[in-house]
Amino acid sequence: MGRPKPHHSASTSPRVHIDALTPVQHRARRHFRIAANVRIQRMLKHPHVSEFHSLAEYLYAGLLEGTPSVTGYVPQPFALRVGKRRYTPDFYVVDGDKRRVLELKPRGEFDPALWGPLDAFFSAQGMRFEVIPNEAVFARTIEAQNWLELVRALNLCRDLDTLAAEAALLDQCQAAGSLTVGDVVDPGDRDSTLELEVAMFRLLHRGRLTANLSEQALDYKTTVSLS
């Protein structure tokens, strides 16, 4: 995309400048990473080493990984100036046919002096600017942690061919109605069923299979079924 013109919605509103409209992660400086206790993990829908500047951001990335309609996201995607103030949003998200720019804040409180210009600017670019309360993310901590663990497992086995195992699992689920993780994975010899385990995780991540991951940690009793 080309560089957009500075935007201001009214004569009294500060102008919004952006370096580029292509979302690319802007990494924090080293002193900030130490002070903010930054979390780093390689993700799938952002297939790079990803930086998250708070626990809420890290957990929210897990929730994005578990949302089938979300096909991709970028943490800290844009470097902007609103008047004289620098600003970097927390996420750029591709959700179905929608493009969203997200900020996570305690209680969803965001500076009104920034909100108006940013909302108008991103709307003009075909994006929706949203502020999400940290508390809404923390309420789904178990679900987020399950997806983050699943992503770690899939990254470790990213070169494993599971096409045949995926087809077999889908057939089993259709015939049986549902399966538990323990029906698929041998807890006494996980190596022998690794291909099936990874296949199940990939199908969950793609939304082909579904499981209740919001109430307890993923374990051998977790039930999976066709979506």
N, C-alpha and C positions, 0 to 999 in steps of 0.2 A: 504494500500500500504506500501511497505517497504521503508526504508530510502534510497534515491538516493545517488549515489556517488557525491562528489564535481565535478563541471563541469567547464572547461575552454576551450574556443574555439581556443585559440592561446596562445603561450608562454607568450605574453605580456599582455594578458587579465586577469583581476582579476577573481579569482575563485568564483563560486556561491555556497553557502551552504544554505540548507533549513532544518528547524526543522522536518517537515513532509510534505508529498505530499497530505494528506487528508485535503481538505479545511475546516477550522474552523475559525469563526470570532475571531480576536484578538482585544480585547477591549483596548481602550486607558486608560492611567492613569488619575486619577481624575483631576490633574492640567491641563492636555492637554484638557480634555473635557470642562473645564470652559473657557480656553483661546481660543479654537477653536469654541465655540458656537455649540457644537455637537447636532445634532438632533437625537431623538430616537423615533422609532415607531415599533410596531409589524407588520410584513409584512405577505404575503401569500406564495410567492415563496421562501422566506427565513423565514420559519414559527417560528420565534423567535423574541425576542426583539432585534431590529437591531440598530446599531450605524452608523451614517453617519457624517463624519468629516468636511463636507462643504455643502453649499447649492447645489452646482453642483452634489455632490454624492447623496444627498437626492432626488433631482429631477430625476436623472438618474435611481434610484431605481424605481421610479414611472413609468418611461418609460419601464423598464424591466418588471414590472408587467403587462403592457398593450401590450406586444409583445407575441403573441400566441406561437411562436416557442421557446421561452425561457421557460424552465420547472423548472429552479431553479438558484439561485445565492447565493453567500456568500460575504458580505462586509469584507474588510480587511482579506483575506483568508489565507495568508501565511506569515510567519516570515522568512526573508532571510537575508543573509549577502553577499554583493558583494565586495570582497576584505575585507576591514575593515569597510565598510559602511553597516549599517542596512537599510533594505528596506521592506516595506509592501505595496503590491499593493492595489488598491481600490476595485476591484471586481474580483471574479471568477464566470463565467457565463456558464451554460449549454444551448446551443442554437442549437436545433436540434441534429445533431450528432457531433457538434463542441464544443470544450472546449476552452473558451477564458479567458485570464487574462488581466484586463483592468486597466489603469491609466488615471485619468482625470487631465488635466493641462490647465492653461490659454494659449490660442493660440496653444495648442497641443505641447508646447515646453517641451522637456524632455532631461535630461542630457545624451549626447552621450556616456559618459563613463559607464553609467549604461545600456543604450539601447542595445548595442551589446551583452554583456554577458547575459542579461536577455532574449533577443530574442532567442539566441542560446540555453540557458538552457531550457526554456519552450517548444521550438520546439522539443527538444530531449525527452520531457515528453509527447508529443502529444497534446500540448496546443499552442494557438496562442497568443502572447503578442501584445497588441495594446495600443496606446495613443490616447485619444479622447479629442478634444478641449472643454473646458468649454462652449465656445460661442455656439457650436452646441447644447449643452444641454439647455442653457438658451433660445435659439430660439424656444424651444418647451415647455416653462414653463407652458402654459395653459393646454396642453395635460398632462404633468406630474402631475400637481396639480389635475386634474380630476381623474387620476388613484389613486393618494394617498388618495383622499377623498373616492373613491369607496372602496379601501382596508380597510380604517377605518370602513366604514359601514359594510362590510362583516365580519370583525373581531368581531364587536359588536353582530352580529347575527349568529355566526359560528355554533351554535347548532340547528338552525332552519332547519327543514326538508322541502325542496322545490322541491323535485323530481316531484310531481304531477303538481305543478305550472310551473316548467320549461317545461314540456311536453305540457301543455296548451298554454304557451307563444309561443313556437316554432310553434305549429299548427296555432295560430292566425297570426303570422308573415307570415307564408307560404300562408295563405288564403288572407290576406290583402295586402301583399307586404311590408308594413312597418307600424310601430306604433310610436306614440310619447310617451315619458315618461308619459305625462299627460293622455294618453289613458289607461295606466296601473295603475298609482298611483293616488289615490284620494287626492288632496292637502288639502281638508277640513277635511279628516279623514284618515291620513296615516296609522294608526294602522290597519284599516280594510283591507288595501291592502298591508300590510307589507310583507306577504309571496310572493306576486307577484313582489314586488319591489326588494326583495333580490334575487329572482329567476332571474330577469332580469339582475341584477348586476353580478351574478355568470356566467350567459351565456355570458355576455360581457367579463368577465375576462378570460373565457375559450376559447374565440374566436368563439363561436357558433353564437353569435349575433355581429353586428358591428354598430358603431355610429361614427360620426365626432366629436371627442373630442378635436381637435387641435385648434379650432378657438374661442370658447367661453365656459364658464362654463356649466357643465351638469345641465340642468334644465328641466322643464315640457315640453318645446318645442323641446327638443332634439329628433331626429328621430332615431329609431333603426330598423334594418332589419336583415335578415338572412345573414350570411357570405358567 
